[in-house]
Amino acid sequence: MWLLMTSEPAAPPVVDRSAFQAELDALRAREKAHTHEGDAIAAARRRLPMVKMDPDIKLTGAHGPVTLLDAFEGRQQLIAY
């Protein structure tokens, strides 16, 4: 398979203002739907249930074994993304 290499990228077609506006309106509708879906996903993530962790889990810190509470300086909630 041979690929044609050119130094100039392919340019989009030149159209009249009404064709451009129609494509722009369609793209904005897709962008708005995308934003709404992202907002819905973020809201669902915030509603996820919490999981109780065993505070005595041993982790390896810079100076040896530490508990989960010590690693997070006694904080009662940990949110990880």
N, C-alpha and C positions, 0 to 999 in steps of 0.2 A: 504494500500500500504506500503510495507516494503522497506526501503532504506538500501543498503549495505554500511556500513561505513568502509573505509580502512584508514590506517595511511599514505599510500603512494599515491601520485597523479598518475593518469594514464599517462604513458609516450607515446610520439608519436612513431610510428613505425620506425624501422631502415631500411633504404633503401640504394641503391647504389648512387654514386655521381651524375650520370646523372638524376635519378629520383628526387634527392634533388634539382639539378640545375633547372630542369623544373618547379618544384613547386615554387622555389625562383623567377624565371623569371616571372611567372604568378602573384605572389604576388606583385612584383615591378611594373608591369603594372597596377594592381589595385590601388596601392599607388599613382602612377603618375596621374591616372585618378582622384583620390580623391583630390589630390593637385590642379589639374587644375580646378575642379569643385569649390573647396573652393576659389580659386583666382577669378573665374567668379562671384561667389556670392558676394565677397567683392567688386569687381568693380561695380556690380549692386547696392549695398548698397550705394556706394559713389556717384552714379548718381541719387539717389532718390531726388525728388524735396524738397525744403525747405518749411517750414510753417511759415508764419508771425504770431507772438504771440502778444497779447495785453500786452503792457508794464505795464499797470496799474493793472494787476491781483494781488490780495493780497495773500500773503503767510504768514505763521506764522513763524517768526524767533525766535531766542533766547531771544530777548527783545521785542517781540510783532509783530504786523503786519508790513510787508515790501513789497515793490513792487518787481516784477520779476527782473527789472533792478538793484535794490538795492541788491537783493539776489545774483546776479551774478556780482556784482561790476561794473555795467555799460557796461559789454561786449555786443556787438551787435549780436553775434552768440552763440548759445548753441547747442552743439552736444551731444546727449545722445545715448548710446548703451544699 
